[in-house]
Amino acid sequence: MVAPAMRGPTRDHLDWPFLGGEHRALAAELDAFIAAGGLGAIDHNDADAACKALVRKLGAAGILRHCVPCAYGGASEEIDSRALCIIRETLAYADGLADFAFAMQGLGTGAVSLEGSDEIKARILPKIAKGELISAFALTEPEAGSDVASMSTIARRDGGEYVIDGEKIFISNGGIADVYSVFARTGEAAGTRGISAFVVFAGTPGFTIAERIETIAPHPLARIRFEGLRVPASHLLGAPGEGFKIAMRTLDIFRPSVAAAALGFARRALDEAVSHARSRNMFGATLADLPTAQSTLGEMATAIDAASLLTLRTAWRRDVQKLPTTREAAMAKLTATENAQWVIDQALQLFGGRGVQVGEITERLYREIRALRIYEGATEVQKLIIGRELMKASTR
């Protein structure tokens, strides 16, 4: 079932000074697209087919243009973090798979937009914007999740090619993606300074899907394997040894939008909870008349606004001030995902027994939010990033 467009007081943040008229126009365009049934019926029992269809629809509607620079069919000169946040929040409010399909088009080729050659960019990015290619970001390994320095996938130079061997796990869009941004150790230095980034196409000999992974909220996810896979040296993104920096720059662009997606889930939970409280009869009144329910709803709204302020501050700092956002993005991602988990839990509690029924919106949101506290840097890692950045600042 397709969700309604966003509504009510949870949309007040669009008037905040972090956003411009173009962002408010984008929000209105997205609302109209969703209200008109642009996402169609989304079958969560077949995540692969649903995501493929959603990428095509988002591409045809021009929404995926916000994932690439304008020189290659994008909507703005550079990827605009505030636009990403508006889009992800709105899509997440409607349906988690719709948000996922959009987000991976940007994250999967963010490294290409940043450091790809003109030839690689021209080959890939226009098709990403149109929804004609599906992308993936292949960084995590079985023994190298949060600790990227432990990466064991190797890329060895052999004449005009690189030969890649290794495995990646929990790769979003794994199994349906056409193109992957792959990070592998090339050995220029120890630790993260010896990692490089490459473009790998799914049909390349030596590329296999080793395992499809199922999670509590259905998404295309896989363990992928490289065995003697050869890519031209022209598929290297940036210089050898710069892969970790490219990965972190990519994540800094898109991490605020993870927070925005969490806010989309949280706003939907709050709106559903308010609607339910108004209609649920209890003790001769409605649930909304009870002080305990009003108190809970007030805390939920406050938690959402607090996270939204951090999220939009981060995107504004990057877009307008052109300043680093590593610390700010970590704060936003940490706060938004944790607050959203709590908000959704409170919404489910207000729904009572109905809230845990399979198929109820609260049950779906409860499953959807859980992964956001882990991917693109778990909550605990965000705390470490914030602390590390504070220590850096204190020595200046």
C-alpha positions in Angstrom: 0.0 0.0 0.0 1.4 3.4 -1.0 1.6 5.9 1.8 0.1 9.4 1.6 2.2 12.4 1.0 3.7 14.1 4.1 1.3 16.3 5.9 0.5 18.2 9.1 2.8 19.9 11.6 5.6 17.5 11.0 6.3 19.4 7.8 7.0 22.7 9.5 10.7 22.2 9.2 10.6 23.2 5.6 10.2 26.8 6.7 13.5 26.8 8.6 16.2 29.0 7.3 18.5 26.1 6.5 16.5 25.5 3.3 15.9 27.6 0.2 12.9 28.1 -2.0 14.3 25.4 -4.4 14.1 22.9 -1.5 10.6 23.7 -0.6 9.6 23.4 -4.3 11.3 20.0 -4.4 9.4 18.9 -1.4 6.1 20.0 -3.0 7.0 18.2 -6.2 7.8 15.0 -4.3 4.5 15.2 -2.3 2.6 15.6 -5.5 4.5 12.7 -7.1 3.7 10.3 -4.2 0.1 11.5 -3.8 -0.5 10.8 -7.5 0.7 7.2 -7.0 4.1 7.7 -8.7 5.7 5.0 -6.6 3.0 2.5 -7.5 2.2 -0.6 -5.4 5.4 -1.8 -3.7 5.6 -5.6 -3.1 7.8 -6.1 -0.1 7.8 -9.8 -0.7 9.9 -9.4 -3.8 12.5 -6.7 -2.8 14.6 -7.3 -5.9 11.8 -6.7 -8.4 10.4 -3.8 -6.3 13.7 -2.0 -6.1 14.3 -2.4 -9.9 10.9 -1.0 -10.6 11.4 1.9 -8.1 14.7 2.9 -9.7 13.0 3.1 -13.1 10.1 5.2 -11.7 12.4 7.5 -9.8 14.6 7.9 -12.9 11.6 8.6 -15.2 10.3 11.2 -12.7 13.7 13.0 -12.6 14.2 12.4 -8.9 17.5 10.5 -9.5 19.0 13.5 -11.1 19.8 14.7 -7.6 22.3 11.8 -7.2 24.7 13.1 -9.8 26.3 16.4 -10.9 24.6 18.4 -13.6 27.4 17.9 -16.1 26.3 14.3 -16.3 22.5 14.8 -16.2 22.2 15.9 -12.6 20.0 18.5 -11.0 22.7 20.8 -9.7 26.4 21.6 -10.3 27.4 19.5 -7.3 25.4 17.0 -5.3 23.2 19.0 -3.0 23.0 17.5 0.5 19.9 19.4 1.5 18.1 18.0 -1.6 19.2 14.5 -0.7 17.8 15.0 2.8 14.4 16.3 1.5 14.1 13.4 -0.9 15.1 10.7 1.5 12.9 12.0 4.3 9.9 12.2 2.0 10.5 8.8 0.4 11.1 7.1 3.8 7.9 8.6 5.1 6.1 6.9 2.2 8.0 3.5 2.0 11.4 2.3 3.1 12.2 0.5 -0.1 11.6 3.7 -2.1 14.1 5.5 0.1 16.5 2.6 -0.3 16.3 2.6 -4.1 17.0 6.3 -4.3 19.8 6.3 -1.7 21.8 3.6 -3.3 21.9 5.3 -6.7 23.8 8.2 -5.0 25.9 6.3 -2.6 26.8 3.6 -5.1 28.3 6.1 -7.5 29.3 8.9 -5.1 32.9 7.9 -5.6 32.5 8.0 -9.4 31.1 11.5 -9.1 34.0 12.6 -6.9 37.0 11.0 -8.6 36.0 9.1 -11.7 37.7 10.0 -15.0 35.6 11.9 -17.5 35.2 8.7 -19.6 33.9 6.7 -16.6 31.6 9.5 -15.5 30.1 9.8 -18.9 29.6 6.1 -19.2 27.9 5.6 -15.9 26.4 8.8 -14.3 23.8 9.8 -17.0 22.3 6.2 -16.8 22.3 6.4 -13.0 20.3 9.6 -13.2 17.8 8.1 -15.7 17.4 4.9 -13.7 18.9 2.8 -16.5 21.7 1.4 -14.3 21.6 0.3 -10.6 24.6 0.9 -8.4 26.2 -0.4 -5.2 28.9 0.6 -2.7 31.2 -2.3 -1.8 33.3 -1.5 1.2 32.3 -3.8 4.1 34.0 -7.2 4.6 33.4 -10.1 6.9 36.3 -9.0 9.1 36.3 -5.3 8.2 33.1 -3.5 8.9 33.6 -0.5 11.1 37.4 -1.2 11.1 38.1 -0.5 7.4 41.9 -0.7 8.0 41.4 -4.5 8.4 40.3 -4.8 4.8 41.7 -7.9 3.1 40.4 -7.7 -0.5 43.4 -7.1 -2.7 43.9 -5.4 -6.0 47.2 -6.2 -7.7 48.5 -4.2 -10.6 49.3 -6.3 -13.7 50.3 -4.2 -16.7 47.4 -2.1 -17.8 45.0 -3.9 -15.4 44.2 -4.5 -11.8 43.4 -8.0 -10.6 41.0 -8.1 -7.6 40.6 -11.0 -5.2 38.5 -11.0 -2.0 35.0 -10.8 -0.6 32.5 -8.1 0.5 29.5 -8.6 2.7 26.2 -6.8 3.5 26.4 -5.1 0.1 23.2 -3.2 -0.5 21.8 -3.8 -4.0 24.2 -6.9 -4.2 22.7 -9.2 -6.7 20.7 -6.6 -8.7 23.3 -3.8 -9.2 24.9 -3.2 -12.6 27.9 -1.3 -11.3 29.8 -1.4 -8.0 32.2 1.0 -6.4 34.7 -1.4 -4.9 37.4 -0.7 -2.4 40.5 -2.9 -2.2 44.0 -3.0 -0.7 46.7 -1.9 -3.2 49.5 -1.7 -0.6 50.9 1.8 -1.1 51.1 2.1 2.7 49.9 0.4 5.8 46.4 0.7 7.1 43.9 2.9 5.4 46.5 4.6 3.3 47.0 1.5 1.2 43.4 1.2 -0.1 42.2 2.2 -3.6 38.8 2.5 -5.2 37.6 0.9 -8.5 34.6 0.7 -10.7 33.5 -2.9 -11.3 30.7 -4.0 -13.6 28.5 -6.9 -12.5 29.1 -9.0 -15.7 32.9 -9.0 -15.3 34.5 -12.5 -15.3 35.5 -13.3 -11.7 32.6 -11.5 -10.2 30.0 -13.7 -8.4 27.2 -13.4 -5.9 28.3 -15.8 -3.1 25.2 -15.4 -1.0 22.0 -13.5 -0.8 21.3 -12.1 2.7 17.9 -11.7 4.3 17.3 -9.1 7.0 14.3 -8.0 9.2 13.4 -5.3 6.7 13.6 -6.8 3.1 16.2 -5.2 0.9 18.5 -6.5 -1.8 21.6 -7.5 0.1 24.4 -9.9 -0.7 27.9 -11.2 -0.1 29.9 -10.8 -3.3 33.2 -12.5 -4.3 36.1 -11.5 -6.6 38.3 -14.2 -8.0 41.0 -13.1 -10.4 38.7 -10.3 -11.5 40.4 -8.0 -13.9 39.5 -4.3 -14.5 41.3 -1.8 -16.7 43.6 0.7 -14.8 41.2 3.4 -16.1 38.6 2.0 -13.7 40.7 3.3 -10.8 38.9 6.1 -9.0 41.4 8.9 -8.0 45.0 8.0 -7.3 46.3 4.7 -5.9 46.0 4.7 -2.1 43.3 7.3 -1.9 40.4 4.9 -1.7 39.8 5.3 2.0 39.6 9.1 1.7 37.2 8.8 -1.3 35.0 6.4 0.7 34.9 8.8 3.7 34.2 11.8 1.4 31.4 9.8 -0.1 29.9 8.9 3.2 30.2 12.5 4.5 28.0 13.6 1.6 25.4 10.9 2.1 25.5 10.4 5.9 23.2 13.4 6.7 20.7 11.8 4.3 20.7 8.6 6.4 19.6 10.8 9.3 16.9 12.3 7.1 15.6 8.9 6.2 15.3 8.1 9.9 13.4 11.3 10.3 11.0 10.3 7.5 10.3 7.0 9.4 9.9 9.0 12.7 7.6 11.6 11.2 5.4 8.9 9.7 5.2 7.2 13.1 4.3 10.4 14.9 1.6 11.3 12.3 0.1 7.7 12.6 0.2 7.9 16.4 -1.6 11.3 16.5 -4.2 10.0 14.1 -4.7 6.8 16.1 -4.8 8.7 19.4 -7.6 10.9 18.1 -9.7 8.0 17.0 -9.1 5.5 19.8 -11.8 5.5 22.4 -10.7 4.8 25.9 -12.2 5.4 29.4 -15.1 7.5 28.0 -12.8 9.8 26.0 -10.2 9.3 23.3 -6.6 8.3 23.8 -5.6 11.8 22.7 -7.4 13.2 25.7 -5.3 11.3 28.2 -2.4 13.4 29.7 0.0 10.4 29.4 -0.6 10.1 25.7 -0.2 13.8 25.2 3.1 13.8 27.1 4.4 10.9 25.0 3.4 12.6 21.8 5.1 15.8 23.0 8.3 14.0 23.7 8.2 12.3 20.3 7.7 15.6 18.4 10.6 17.2 20.4 12.9 14.3 19.6 12.2 14.6 15.9 12.8 18.4 15.8 16.0 18.1 17.7 17.4 15.5 15.2 16.0 17.5 12.3 17.9 20.6 13.4 21.2 18.7 13.6 20.5 17.1 10.2 19.7 20.3 8.3 22.5 22.1 10.0 24.9 19.5 8.7 23.6 19.7 5.1 23.5 23.5 5.2 27.1 23.6 6.5 28.3 21.5 3.6 26.2 23.1 0.8 26.4 26.8 1.9 29.4 27.2 4.1 31.5 24.6 2.1 33.0 23.4 5.4 33.9 19.9 6.5 31.0 18.0 8.1 32.6 14.8 9.5 31.7 15.7 13.1 28.3 17.3 12.3 27.3 14.4 10.1 28.1 11.9 12.8 26.1 13.9 15.3 23.1 14.0 13.0 23.3 10.3 12.1 23.7 9.3 15.7 20.9 11.5 17.0 18.4 10.9 14.2 18.6 7.2 14.1 18.5 6.7 17.9 15.7 9.2 18.3 13.7 7.7 15.5 14.0 4.2 17.0 12.6 5.6 20.3 9.8 7.5 18.5 8.7 4.5 16.6 8.8 2.4 19.7 6.5 4.9 21.4 4.2 4.9 18.5 3.9 1.2 18.6 3.2 1.3 22.3 0.4 3.8 21.7 -1.1 1.4 19.2 -1.1 -1.4 21.7 -1.6 -5.0 20.5 -2.5 -3.7 17.0 0.9 -2.1 16.7 2.8 -5.5 16.5 0.5 -7.1 13.9 2.3 -8.0 10.7 1.2 -5.5 8.1 0.6 -2.6 10.4 2.6 0.6 9.6 4.1 0.6 13.1 5.3 -3.0 12.7 6.9 -2.1 9.3 8.5 1.0 10.7 9.9 -0.8 13.7 11.7 -3.2 11.3 12.8 -0.5 8.9 14.5 1.7 11.5 16.6 -0.9 13.1 19.2 -1.2 10.3 19.8 2.5 10.1 21.4 2.5 13.6 24.1 0.2 12.0 24.7 0.9 8.4 27.0 3.7 7.2 28.6 3.6 10.6 26.9 2.2 13.7 25.9 4.4 16.6 29.0 3.4 18.6 31.3 4.4 15.6 29.6 7.8 15.3 30.4 8.5 19.0 34.1 7.6 18.3 34.1 9.9 15.2 32.7 12.8 17.2 35.2 12.2 20.0 38.1 12.0 17.6 37.1 15.2 15.8 36.8 17.0 19.2 40.4 15.9 20.0 41.6 17.1 16.7 40.0 20.5 17.2 41.4 20.9 20.7 45.0 20.6 19.4 44.6 23.4 16.8 
